[in-house]
Amino acid sequence: MSLLAIGSVAFDQIETPFGKTDKIIGGSGTYIALASSYFTDKTKLVGVVGEDFRQDDLDMMQQHGILTEGVQIKKGEKSFFWAGRYHADLNTRDTLVTELNVLGDFDPIIPESYQDCEYLMLGNLTPAVQKTVIERLHKRPKLIVMDTMNFWMTEPFIEELKEVMTMVDVVSINDEEARLLSGEYSLVKAAKKILAMGPDYLIIKKGEHGALLFSDNQIFFAPALPLEEVFDPTGAGDTFAGGFIGHLASTKDISFENMKRAIIYGSAMASFCVEKFGPERLIKLSQEDIEDRIQEFINLVQFEIEYN
């Protein structure tokens, strides 16, 4: 049930209405790996960092059972760095600094020990890098999930993005991106067009309004859990993806019914992520925390109706 996760491993500097941080660990690969580590002890991470990356952060991931052999450390270079400031609604933000550094020419190397992966989570990177990862695997995984973003849905990237979409099983995007990619405002119509581009399943994330799962003839909706405190939404989508594929990998069941459960697990992990800055809350979870949070989701949507 080994899981391969690829994504950025980086430094973030975050400011929200509730405070700000210095440089802290971030990146899509980091959030995906941490979230999935609570479901499987065989998350294999591929990424790249600079010489400035802290050994303590690598140690922390290894303590979570994340294998870091595939994380390249470039001597004399700096790690990817992003700084951003969120507005009062936490749904909009301003990017203050983006320094690609080692991510600018990232060439993903898949260690031989990673080649047995049955599940592949492609974090948000260039479509070219995502395609390279798929092509460098000796055997196609049982399930490939891809996350992407609006930047890759424009020229000169859109055609390569569409090519990668024909190579994966699940695409995960937000509602704004679904509308951009499909040219449709209705998310049901948008899903039909996107599924016709290649994937068997589509996840449309709606932030604080939950998430939708589509296949050719089925739709599932999961609400987001109302939270008393939301500090920082950074990484919530990647954490969702890690919880989603982590559950699938741990259960070895990729049916639509189990994907519905995986959506709930992903939503639960994302709800933890936003409660603290960066991945702080994710680092300190217990299995009891996760079980209690899942029960909160069940209580939120469970009801009975009596017909006359």
Phi and psi restraints in degrees (value plus and minus 20) as a CYANA .aco file:
   2 SER   PHI     -86.9   -46.9
   2 SER   PSI     123.4   163.4
   3 LEU   PHI    -138.3   -98.3
   3 LEU   PSI     108.9   148.9
   4 LEU   PHI    -126.2   -86.2
   4 LEU   PSI     104.8   144.8
   5 ALA   PHI    -138.6   -98.6
   5 ALA   PSI     112.6   152.6
   6 ILE   PHI    -144.5  -104.5
   6 ILE   PSI     117.6   157.6
   7 GLY   PHI     156.7   196.7
   7 GLY   PSI    -199.1  -159.1
   8 SER   PHI     -94.7   -54.7
   8 SER   PSI     122.7   162.7
   9 VAL   PHI    -141.6  -101.6
   9 VAL   PSI      96.2   136.2
  10 ALA   PHI    -168.4  -128.4
  10 ALA   PSI    -197.8  -157.8
  11 PHE   PHI    -131.8   -91.8
  11 PHE   PSI     117.8   157.8
  12 ASP   PHI    -140.8  -100.8
  12 ASP   PSI     132.5   172.5
  13 GLN   PHI    -152.1  -112.1
  13 GLN   PSI      96.5   136.5
  14 ILE   PHI    -140.2  -100.2
  14 ILE   PSI     118.9   158.9
  15 GLU   PHI    -150.4  -110.4
  15 GLU   PSI     108.0   148.0
  16 THR   PHI    -149.8  -109.8
  16 THR   PSI     154.5   194.5
  17 PRO   PHI     -80.5   -40.5
  17 PRO   PSI     -31.5     8.5
  18 PHE   PHI    -124.2   -84.2
  18 PHE   PSI     -17.8    22.2
  19 GLY   PHI     124.9   164.9
  19 GLY   PSI    -191.8  -151.8
  20 LYS   PHI    -169.0  -129.0
  20 LYS   PSI     142.4   182.4
  21 THR   PHI    -138.1   -98.1
  21 THR   PSI     143.5   183.5
  22 ASP   PHI    -102.8   -62.8
  22 ASP   PSI    -183.9  -143.9
  23 LYS   PHI     -86.6   -46.6
  23 LYS   PSI     104.5   144.5
  24 ILE   PHI    -149.8  -109.8
  24 ILE   PSI     141.3   181.3
  25 ILE   PHI     -85.5   -45.5
  25 ILE   PSI     120.1   160.1
  26 GLY   PHI    -175.0  -135.0
  26 GLY   PSI    -178.2  -138.2
  27 GLY   PHI      81.3   121.3
  27 GLY   PSI     126.8   166.8
  28 SER   PHI     -80.5   -40.5
  28 SER   PSI     -61.5   -21.5
  29 GLY   PHI     -83.1   -43.1
  29 GLY   PSI     -57.3   -17.3
  30 THR   PHI     -82.7   -42.7
  30 THR   PSI     -69.9   -29.9
  31 TYR   PHI     -85.9   -45.9
  31 TYR   PSI     -62.2   -22.2
  32 ILE   PHI     -80.0   -40.0
  32 ILE   PSI     -67.8   -27.8
  33 ALA   PHI     -86.0   -46.0
  33 ALA   PSI     -63.3   -23.3
  34 LEU   PHI     -83.1   -43.1
  34 LEU   PSI     -65.1   -25.1
  35 ALA   PHI     -84.1   -44.1
  35 ALA   PSI     -64.2   -24.2
  36 SER   PHI     -90.5   -50.5
  36 SER   PSI     -43.4    -3.4
  37 SER   PHI     -84.8   -44.8
  37 SER   PSI     -39.0     1.0
  38 TYR   PHI    -100.7   -60.7
  38 TYR   PSI     -26.5    13.5
  39 PHE   PHI    -135.3   -95.3
  39 PHE   PSI     -47.8    -7.8
  40 THR   PHI    -163.2  -123.2
  40 THR   PSI     121.4   161.4
  41 ASP   PHI    -115.1   -75.1
  41 ASP   PSI      -1.9    38.1
  42 LYS   PHI    -146.1  -106.1
  42 LYS   PSI      19.5    59.5
  43 THR   PHI     -98.4   -58.4
  43 THR   PSI     101.5   141.5
  44 LYS   PHI    -128.3   -88.3
  44 LYS   PSI      98.6   138.6
  45 LEU   PHI    -121.6   -81.6
  45 LEU   PSI     113.9   153.9
  46 VAL   PHI    -137.1   -97.1
  46 VAL   PSI     108.3   148.3
  47 GLY   PHI    -189.3  -149.3
  47 GLY   PSI    -190.5  -150.5
  48 VAL   PHI    -166.8  -126.8
  48 VAL   PSI     118.1   158.1
  49 VAL   PHI    -155.0  -115.0
  49 VAL   PSI     147.9   187.9
  50 GLY   PHI    -115.4   -75.4
  50 GLY   PSI     159.2   199.2
  51 GLU   PHI     -85.3   -45.3
  51 GLU   PSI     -40.0     0.0
  52 ASP   PHI     -98.8   -58.8
  52 ASP   PSI     -27.2    12.8
  53 PHE   PHI     -89.4   -49.4
  53 PHE   PSI     118.7   158.7
  54 ARG   PHI     -99.6   -59.6
  54 ARG   PSI     113.1   153.1
  55 GLN   PHI     -82.4   -42.4
  55 GLN   PSI     -52.6   -12.6
  56 ASP   PHI     -79.2   -39.2
  56 ASP   PSI     -56.3   -16.3
  57 ASP   PHI     -91.5   -51.5
  57 ASP   PSI     -57.9   -17.9
  58 LEU   PHI     -85.5   -45.5
  58 LEU   PSI     -59.8   -19.8
  59 ASP   PHI     -82.4   -42.4
  59 ASP   PSI     -61.2   -21.2
  60 MET   PHI     -80.1   -40.1
  60 MET   PSI     -63.8   -23.8
  61 MET   PHI     -84.9   -44.9
  61 MET   PSI     -60.9   -20.9
  62 GLN   PHI     -84.6   -44.6
  62 GLN   PSI     -55.1   -15.1
  63 GLN   PHI     -85.4   -45.4
  63 GLN   PSI     -43.1    -3.1
  64 HIS   PHI    -106.9   -66.9
  64 HIS   PSI     -13.9    26.1
  65 GLY   PHI      63.6   103.6
  65 GLY   PSI      -8.6    31.4
  66 ILE   PHI    -104.3   -64.3
  66 ILE   PSI     108.1   148.1
  67 LEU   PHI    -106.6   -66.6
  67 LEU   PSI     107.1   147.1
  68 THR   PHI    -134.4   -94.4
  68 THR   PSI      -2.8    37.2
  69 GLU   PHI     -78.3   -38.3
  69 GLU   PSI     -50.7   -10.7
  70 GLY   PHI    -106.9   -66.9
  70 GLY   PSI     -14.0    26.0
  71 VAL   PHI    -111.7   -71.7
  71 VAL   PSI      88.3   128.3
  72 GLN   PHI     -94.8   -54.8
  72 GLN   PSI     118.6   158.6
  73 ILE   PHI    -134.3   -94.3
  73 ILE   PSI      91.6   131.6
  74 LYS   PHI    -109.7   -69.7
  74 LYS   PSI      92.2   132.2
  75 LYS   PHI     -85.1   -45.1
  75 LYS   PSI     119.5   159.5
  76 GLY   PHI      54.3    94.3
  76 GLY   PSI     -14.5    25.5
  77 GLU   PHI    -141.2  -101.2
  77 GLU   PSI     147.9   187.9
  78 LYS   PHI    -128.4   -88.4
  78 LYS   PSI     132.4   172.4
  79 SER   PHI     -94.9   -54.9
  79 SER   PSI     137.3   177.3
  80 PHE   PHI     -75.6   -35.6
  80 PHE   PSI     117.2   157.2
  81 PHE   PHI    -155.8  -115.8
  81 PHE   PSI     112.4   152.4
  82 TRP   PHI    -151.7  -111.7
  82 TRP   PSI     116.3   156.3
  83 ALA   PHI    -146.5  -106.5
  83 ALA   PSI     115.6   155.6
  84 GLY   PHI    -167.9  -127.9
  84 GLY   PSI     137.5   177.5
  85 ARG   PHI    -145.4  -105.4
  85 ARG   PSI     103.2   143.2
  86 TYR   PHI    -108.1   -68.1
  86 TYR   PSI     124.8   164.8
  87 HIS   PHI     -99.6   -59.6
  87 HIS   PSI     156.9   196.9
  88 ALA   PHI     -80.1   -40.1
  88 ALA   PSI     -52.8   -12.8
  89 ASP   PHI    -100.7   -60.7
  89 ASP   PSI     -27.8    12.2
  90 LEU   PHI      43.0    83.0
  90 LEU   PSI     -16.3    23.7
  91 ASN   PHI    -115.8   -75.8
  91 ASN   PSI     -39.2     0.8
  92 THR   PHI    -141.2  -101.2
  92 THR   PSI     130.3   170.3
  93 ARG   PHI    -170.0  -130.0
  93 ARG   PSI     140.4   180.4
  94 ASP   PHI    -132.0   -92.0
  94 ASP   PSI     108.7   148.7
  95 THR   PHI    -101.4   -61.4
  95 THR   PSI     101.7   141.7
  96 LEU   PHI    -113.9   -73.9
  96 LEU   PSI     -58.0   -18.0
  97 VAL   PHI    -165.8  -125.8
  97 VAL   PSI     114.3   154.3
  98 THR   PHI    -153.1  -113.1
  98 THR   PSI      95.7   135.7
  99 GLU   PHI    -140.2  -100.2
  99 GLU   PSI      85.4   125.4
 100 LEU   PHI     -83.2   -43.2
 100 LEU   PSI     -62.5   -22.5
 101 ASN   PHI      28.2    68.2
 101 ASN   PSI    -142.1  -102.1
 102 VAL   PHI     -85.3   -45.3
 102 VAL   PSI     -40.2    -0.2
 103 LEU   PHI     -94.9   -54.9
 103 LEU   PSI     -36.5     3.5
 104 GLY   PHI     -82.5   -42.5
 104 GLY   PSI     -52.8   -12.8
 105 ASP   PHI    -148.4  -108.4
 105 ASP   PSI      19.2    59.2
 106 PHE   PHI     -82.9   -42.9
 106 PHE   PSI     102.3   142.3
 107 ASP   PHI    -136.2   -96.2
 107 ASP   PSI      81.4   121.4
 108 PRO   PHI     -88.1   -48.1
 108 PRO   PSI     102.3   142.3
 109 ILE   PHI    -123.9   -83.9
 109 ILE   PSI     105.5   145.5
 110 ILE   PHI    -119.2   -79.2
 110 ILE   PSI      87.9   127.9
 111 PRO   PHI     -79.0   -39.0
 111 PRO   PSI     132.4   172.4
 112 GLU   PHI     -78.9   -38.9
 112 GLU   PSI     -53.3   -13.3
 113 SER   PHI     -90.4   -50.4
 113 SER   PSI     -31.0     9.0
 114 TYR   PHI    -114.9   -74.9
 114 TYR   PSI     -27.1    12.9
 115 GLN   PHI     -91.3   -51.3
 115 GLN   PSI     -29.1    10.9
 116 ASP   PHI    -112.1   -72.1
 116 ASP   PSI      -8.3    31.7
 117 CYS   PHI     -84.7   -44.7
 117 CYS   PSI     116.9   156.9
 118 GLU   PHI    -118.8   -78.8
 118 GLU   PSI     -38.7     1.3
 119 TYR   PHI    -152.8  -112.8
 119 TYR   PSI     113.6   153.6
 120 LEU   PHI    -145.4  -105.4
 120 LEU   PSI     104.3   144.3
 121 MET   PHI    -132.2   -92.2
 121 MET   PSI      90.5   130.5
 122 LEU   PHI    -111.1   -71.1
 122 LEU   PSI      83.3   123.3
 123 GLY   PHI     -89.1   -49.1
 123 GLY   PSI     151.0   191.0
 124 ASN   PHI     -87.4   -47.4
 124 ASN   PSI      82.7   122.7
 125 LEU   PHI    -160.1  -120.1
 125 LEU   PSI    -198.5  -158.5
 126 THR   PHI     -81.5   -41.5
 126 THR   PSI     124.8   164.8
 127 PRO   PHI     -74.7   -34.7
 127 PRO   PSI     -53.0   -13.0
 128 ALA   PHI     -83.0   -43.0
 128 ALA   PSI     -62.3   -22.3
 129 VAL   PHI     -88.1   -48.1
 129 VAL   PSI     -62.0   -22.0
 130 GLN   PHI     -80.1   -40.1
 130 GLN   PSI     -63.0   -23.0
 131 LYS   PHI     -83.8   -43.8
 131 LYS   PSI     -62.2   -22.2
 132 THR   PHI     -79.8   -39.8
 132 THR   PSI     -61.9   -21.9
 133 VAL   PHI     -80.2   -40.2
 133 VAL   PSI     -67.3   -27.3
 134 ILE   PHI     -79.5   -39.5
 134 ILE   PSI     -64.2   -24.2
 135 GLU   PHI     -89.9   -49.9
 135 GLU   PSI     -44.6    -4.6
 136 ARG   PHI    -107.3   -67.3
 136 ARG   PSI     -23.8    16.2
 137 LEU   PHI    -103.8   -63.8
 137 LEU   PSI     113.5   153.5
 138 HIS   PHI     -86.8   -46.8
 138 HIS   PSI     -52.0   -12.0
 139 LYS   PHI    -154.0  -114.0
 139 LYS   PSI     119.0   159.0
 140 ARG   PHI     -86.2   -46.2
 140 ARG   PSI     111.5   151.5
 141 PRO   PHI     -83.3   -43.3
 141 PRO   PSI     142.7   182.7
 142 LYS   PHI     -82.9   -42.9
 142 LYS   PSI     -53.9   -13.9
 143 LEU   PHI    -167.3  -127.3
 143 LEU   PSI     112.2   152.2
 144 ILE   PHI    -139.6   -99.6
 144 ILE   PSI     103.1   143.1
 145 VAL   PHI    -133.9   -93.9
 145 VAL   PSI     115.3   155.3
 146 MET   PHI    -144.0  -104.0
 146 MET   PSI     111.0   151.0
 147 ASP   PHI    -125.5   -85.5
 147 ASP   PSI     125.6   165.6
 148 THR   PHI    -170.0  -130.0
 148 THR   PSI    -194.4  -154.4
 149 MET   PHI    -168.3  -128.3
 149 MET   PSI     151.2   191.2
 150 ASN   PHI     -80.9   -40.9
 150 ASN   PSI     -50.6   -10.6
 151 PHE   PHI     -79.1   -39.1
 151 PHE   PSI     -55.5   -15.5
 152 TRP   PHI    -103.1   -63.1
 152 TRP   PSI     -22.2    17.8
 153 MET   PHI    -115.5   -75.5
 153 MET   PSI      -4.5    35.5
 154 THR   PHI    -146.7  -106.7
 154 THR   PSI     148.8   188.8
 155 GLU   PHI     -85.8   -45.8
 155 GLU   PSI     122.4   162.4
 156 PRO   PHI    -118.5   -78.5
 156 PRO   PSI      -0.7    39.3
 157 PHE   PHI    -118.6   -78.6
 157 PHE   PSI     -38.6     1.4
 158 ILE   PHI     -79.5   -39.5
 158 ILE   PSI     -61.2   -21.2
 159 GLU   PHI     -86.8   -46.8
 159 GLU   PSI     -58.5   -18.5
 160 GLU   PHI     -89.6   -49.6
 160 GLU   PSI     -55.8   -15.8
 161 LEU   PHI     -80.0   -40.0
 161 LEU   PSI     -65.7   -25.7
 162 LYS   PHI     -82.8   -42.8
 162 LYS   PSI     -54.0   -14.0
 163 GLU   PHI     -85.5   -45.5
 163 GLU   PSI     -64.4   -24.4
 164 VAL   PHI     -83.7   -43.7
 164 VAL   PSI     -54.9   -14.9
 165 MET   PHI     -82.7   -42.7
 165 MET   PSI     -44.9    -4.9
 166 THR   PHI     -97.8   -57.8
 166 THR   PSI     -30.2     9.8
 167 MET   PHI    -123.0   -83.0
 167 MET   PSI     -23.6    16.4
 168 VAL   PHI    -137.7   -97.7
 168 VAL   PSI     148.5   188.5
 169 ASP   PHI    -119.3   -79.3
 169 ASP   PSI     -55.8   -15.8
 170 VAL   PHI    -152.1  -112.1
 170 VAL   PSI     113.5   153.5
 171 VAL   PHI    -133.5   -93.5
 171 VAL   PSI     115.3   155.3
 172 SER   PHI    -141.5  -101.5
 172 SER   PSI      99.0   139.0
 173 ILE   PHI    -163.7  -123.7
 173 ILE   PSI     151.5   191.5
 174 ASN   PHI    -116.0   -76.0
 174 ASN   PSI     156.0   196.0
 175 ASP   PHI     -84.6   -44.6
 175 ASP   PSI     -58.0   -18.0
 176 GLU   PHI     -82.8   -42.8
 176 GLU   PSI     -62.4   -22.4
 177 GLU   PHI     -88.3   -48.3
 177 GLU   PSI     -56.9   -16.9
 178 ALA   PHI     -81.8   -41.8
 178 ALA   PSI     -60.6   -20.6
 179 ARG   PHI     -88.8   -48.8
 179 ARG   PSI     -59.4   -19.4
 180 LEU   PHI     -85.8   -45.8
 180 LEU   PSI     -65.0   -25.0
 181 LEU   PHI     -88.4   -48.4
 181 LEU   PSI     -55.0   -15.0
 182 SER   PHI    -116.3   -76.3
 182 SER   PSI     -43.8    -3.8
 183 GLY   PHI      56.2    96.2
 183 GLY   PSI      -7.3    32.7
 184 GLU   PHI    -135.8   -95.8
 184 GLU   PSI     120.7   160.7
 185 TYR   PHI    -101.7   -61.7
 185 TYR   PSI     -63.5   -23.5
 186 SER   PHI     -83.4   -43.4
 186 SER   PSI     106.2   146.2
 187 LEU   PHI     -89.7   -49.7
 187 LEU   PSI     -46.1    -6.1
 188 VAL   PHI     -87.8   -47.8
 188 VAL   PSI     -66.2   -26.2
 189 LYS   PHI     -85.2   -45.2
 189 LYS   PSI     -60.2   -20.2
 190 ALA   PHI     -80.6   -40.6
 190 ALA   PSI     -63.1   -23.1
 191 ALA   PHI     -82.2   -42.2
 191 ALA   PSI     -61.8   -21.8
 192 LYS   PHI     -80.5   -40.5
 192 LYS   PSI     -63.2   -23.2
 193 LYS   PHI     -86.9   -46.9
 193 LYS   PSI     -60.3   -20.3
 194 ILE   PHI     -91.0   -51.0
 194 ILE   PSI     -60.2   -20.2
 195 LEU   PHI     -81.7   -41.7
 195 LEU   PSI     -52.3   -12.3
 196 ALA   PHI     -88.4   -48.4
 196 ALA   PSI     -35.4     4.6
 197 MET   PHI    -101.0   -61.0
 197 MET   PSI     -29.1    10.9
 198 GLY   PHI     125.9   165.9
 198 GLY   PSI     -65.3   -25.3
 199 PRO   PHI     -90.2   -50.2
 199 PRO   PSI     136.4   176.4
 200 ASP   PHI    -105.1   -65.1
 200 ASP   PSI     -45.0    -5.0
 201 TYR   PHI    -156.3  -116.3
 201 TYR   PSI     130.5   170.5
 202 LEU   PHI    -153.9  -113.9
 202 LEU   PSI     110.8   150.8
 203 ILE   PHI    -127.7   -87.7
 203 ILE   PSI     106.5   146.5
 204 ILE   PHI    -133.8   -93.8
 204 ILE   PSI      93.3   133.3
 205 LYS   PHI    -107.6   -67.6
 205 LYS   PSI     117.3   157.3
 206 LYS   PHI    -141.5  -101.5
 206 LYS   PSI       9.4    49.4
 207 GLY   PHI      37.4    77.4
 207 GLY   PSI    -144.5  -104.5
 208 GLU   PHI     -89.4   -49.4
 208 GLU   PSI     -24.1    15.9
 209 HIS   PHI    -125.4   -85.4
 209 HIS   PSI      -7.2    32.8
 210 GLY   PHI      78.0   118.0
 210 GLY   PSI    -177.6  -137.6
 211 ALA   PHI    -169.0  -129.0
 211 ALA   PSI     130.4   170.4
 212 LEU   PHI    -137.0   -97.0
 212 LEU   PSI     121.7   161.7
 213 LEU   PHI    -139.6   -99.6
 213 LEU   PSI     107.1   147.1
 214 PHE   PHI    -140.5  -100.5
 214 PHE   PSI     121.5   161.5
 215 SER   PHI    -146.8  -106.8
 215 SER   PSI    -191.3  -151.3
 216 ASP   PHI     -75.4   -35.4
 216 ASP   PSI     -59.2   -19.2
 217 ASN   PHI    -154.3  -114.3
 217 ASN   PSI      -2.2    37.8
 218 GLN   PHI    -157.0  -117.0
 218 GLN   PSI     126.7   166.7
 219 ILE   PHI    -154.5  -114.5
 219 ILE   PSI     117.4   157.4
 220 PHE   PHI    -151.9  -111.9
 220 PHE   PSI     117.7   157.7
 221 PHE   PHI    -140.2  -100.2
 221 PHE   PSI     112.8   152.8
 222 ALA   PHI    -140.3  -100.3
 222 ALA   PSI     106.6   146.6
 223 PRO   PHI     -94.1   -54.1
 223 PRO   PSI     141.8   181.8
 224 ALA   PHI    -107.3   -67.3
 224 ALA   PSI     129.8   169.8
 225 LEU   PHI     -99.9   -59.9
 225 LEU   PSI     105.8   145.8
 226 PRO   PHI     -84.5   -44.5
 226 PRO   PSI     105.5   145.5
 227 LEU   PHI    -133.8   -93.8
 227 LEU   PSI     125.5   165.5
 228 GLU   PHI     -91.7   -51.7
 228 GLU   PSI     -57.0   -17.0
 229 GLU   PHI    -149.9  -109.9
 229 GLU   PSI     107.3   147.3
 230 VAL   PHI    -147.4  -107.4
 230 VAL   PSI      94.7   134.7
 231 PHE   PHI    -118.6   -78.6
 231 PHE   PSI     -59.6   -19.6
 232 ASP   PHI    -178.6  -138.6
 232 ASP   PSI      95.2   135.2
 233 PRO   PHI    -103.3   -63.3
 233 PRO   PSI     -19.9    20.1
 234 THR   PHI     -77.8   -37.8
 234 THR   PSI     109.2   149.2
 235 GLY   PHI      62.5   102.5
 235 GLY   PSI     -20.4    19.6
 236 ALA   PHI     -82.9   -42.9
 236 ALA   PSI     -61.3   -21.3
 237 GLY   PHI     -85.4   -45.4
 237 GLY   PSI     -59.0   -19.0
 238 ASP   PHI     -89.5   -49.5
 238 ASP   PSI     -57.4   -17.4
 239 THR   PHI     -84.1   -44.1
 239 THR   PSI     -61.1   -21.1
 240 PHE   PHI     -76.0   -36.0
 240 PHE   PSI     -68.2   -28.2
 241 ALA   PHI     -81.8   -41.8
 241 ALA   PSI     -60.4   -20.4
 242 GLY   PHI     -85.2   -45.2
 242 GLY   PSI     -61.6   -21.6
 243 GLY   PHI     -86.0   -46.0
 243 GLY   PSI     -59.6   -19.6
 244 PHE   PHI     -80.8   -40.8
 244 PHE   PSI     -76.8   -36.8
 245 ILE   PHI     -95.1   -55.1
 245 ILE   PSI     -46.9    -6.9
 246 GLY   PHI     -82.8   -42.8
 246 GLY   PSI     -62.8   -22.8
 247 HIS   PHI     -84.5   -44.5
 247 HIS   PSI     -63.9   -23.9
 248 LEU   PHI     -81.9   -41.9
 248 LEU   PSI     -62.1   -22.1
 249 ALA   PHI     -86.1   -46.1
 249 ALA   PSI     -57.9   -17.9
 250 SER   PHI     -92.3   -52.3
 250 SER   PSI     -49.7    -9.7
 251 THR   PHI    -116.5   -76.5
 251 THR   PSI     -33.2     6.8
 252 LYS   PHI      35.7    75.7
 252 LYS   PSI      16.3    56.3
 253 ASP   PHI    -154.2  -114.2
 253 ASP   PSI      93.7   133.7
 254 ILE   PHI    -131.1   -91.1
 254 ILE   PSI       8.5    48.5
 255 SER   PHI     -91.9   -51.9
 255 SER   PSI     140.5   180.5
 256 PHE   PHI     -79.5   -39.5
 256 PHE   PSI     -58.9   -18.9
 257 GLU   PHI     -81.6   -41.6
 257 GLU   PSI     -60.9   -20.9
 258 ASN   PHI     -95.8   -55.8
 258 ASN   PSI     -49.8    -9.8
 259 MET   PHI     -82.3   -42.3
 259 MET   PSI     -53.4   -13.4
 260 LYS   PHI     -80.3   -40.3
 260 LYS   PSI     -64.6   -24.6
 261 ARG   PHI     -85.5   -45.5
 261 ARG   PSI     -57.6   -17.6
 262 ALA   PHI     -83.7   -43.7
 262 ALA   PSI     -54.5   -14.5
 263 ILE   PHI     -80.6   -40.6
 263 ILE   PSI     -60.9   -20.9
 264 ILE   PHI     -86.4   -46.4
 264 ILE   PSI     -63.6   -23.6
 265 TYR   PHI     -83.0   -43.0
 265 TYR   PSI     -61.7   -21.7
 266 GLY   PHI     -82.4   -42.4
 266 GLY   PSI     -61.6   -21.6
 267 SER   PHI     -84.6   -44.6
 267 SER   PSI     -59.0   -19.0
 268 ALA   PHI     -83.5   -43.5
 268 ALA   PSI     -64.8   -24.8
 269 MET   PHI     -84.1   -44.1
 269 MET   PSI     -59.8   -19.8
 270 ALA   PHI     -84.1   -44.1
 270 ALA   PSI     -54.4   -14.4
 271 SER   PHI     -86.5   -46.5
 271 SER   PSI     -50.9   -10.9
 272 PHE   PHI     -89.5   -49.5
 272 PHE   PSI     -62.9   -22.9
 273 CYS   PHI     -74.6   -34.6
 273 CYS   PSI     -61.9   -21.9
 274 VAL   PHI     -97.8   -57.8
 274 VAL   PSI     -25.7    14.3
 275 GLU   PHI    -100.3   -60.3
 275 GLU   PSI     -35.8     4.2
 276 LYS   PHI    -158.0  -118.0
 276 LYS   PSI     151.8   191.8
 277 PHE   PHI     -94.7   -54.7
 277 PHE   PSI     118.4   158.4
 278 GLY   PHI      37.4    77.4
 278 GLY   PSI    -165.5  -125.5
 279 PRO   PHI    -110.7   -70.7
 279 PRO   PSI      -5.3    34.7
 280 GLU   PHI     -73.1   -33.1
 280 GLU   PSI     -65.8   -25.8
 281 ARG   PHI     -89.0   -49.0
 281 ARG   PSI     -57.1   -17.1
 282 LEU   PHI     -84.4   -44.4
 282 LEU   PSI     -52.7   -12.7
 283 ILE   PHI     -87.8   -47.8
 283 ILE   PSI     -47.7    -7.7
 284 LYS   PHI    -132.5   -92.5
 284 LYS   PSI       0.5    40.5
 285 LEU   PHI     -95.1   -55.1
 285 LEU   PSI     135.4   175.4
 286 SER   PHI    -136.5   -96.5
 286 SER   PSI     141.9   181.9
 287 GLN   PHI     -82.4   -42.4
 287 GLN   PSI     -52.3   -12.3
 288 GLU   PHI     -84.7   -44.7
 288 GLU   PSI     -59.3   -19.3
 289 ASP   PHI     -76.9   -36.9
 289 ASP   PSI     -66.5   -26.5
 290 ILE   PHI     -86.5   -46.5
 290 ILE   PSI     -64.2   -24.2
 291 GLU   PHI     -81.8   -41.8
 291 GLU   PSI     -61.5   -21.5
 292 ASP   PHI     -85.0   -45.0
 292 ASP   PSI     -58.8   -18.8
 293 ARG   PHI     -88.6   -48.6
 293 ARG   PSI     -60.1   -20.1
 294 ILE   PHI     -81.0   -41.0
 294 ILE   PSI     -60.9   -20.9
 295 GLN   PHI     -82.9   -42.9
 295 GLN   PSI     -54.9   -14.9
 296 GLU   PHI     -81.8   -41.8
 296 GLU   PSI     -60.0   -20.0
 297 PHE   PHI     -84.1   -44.1
 297 PHE   PSI     -62.7   -22.7
 298 ILE   PHI     -81.2   -41.2
 298 ILE   PSI     -65.4   -25.4
 299 ASN   PHI     -84.0   -44.0
 299 ASN   PSI     -50.6   -10.6
 300 LEU   PHI     -87.2   -47.2
 300 LEU   PSI     -55.5   -15.5
 301 VAL   PHI    -132.4   -92.4
 301 VAL   PSI     -25.0    15.0
 302 GLN   PHI    -103.5   -63.5
 302 GLN   PSI     108.5   148.5
 303 PHE   PHI    -178.0  -138.0
 303 PHE   PSI     145.1   185.1
 304 GLU   PHI    -145.5  -105.5
 304 GLU   PSI     125.5   165.5
 305 ILE   PHI    -147.9  -107.9
 305 ILE   PSI     111.3   151.3
 306 GLU   PHI    -123.4   -83.4
 306 GLU   PSI     106.2   146.2
 307 TYR   PHI    -110.2   -70.2
 307 TYR   PSI     121.0   161.0
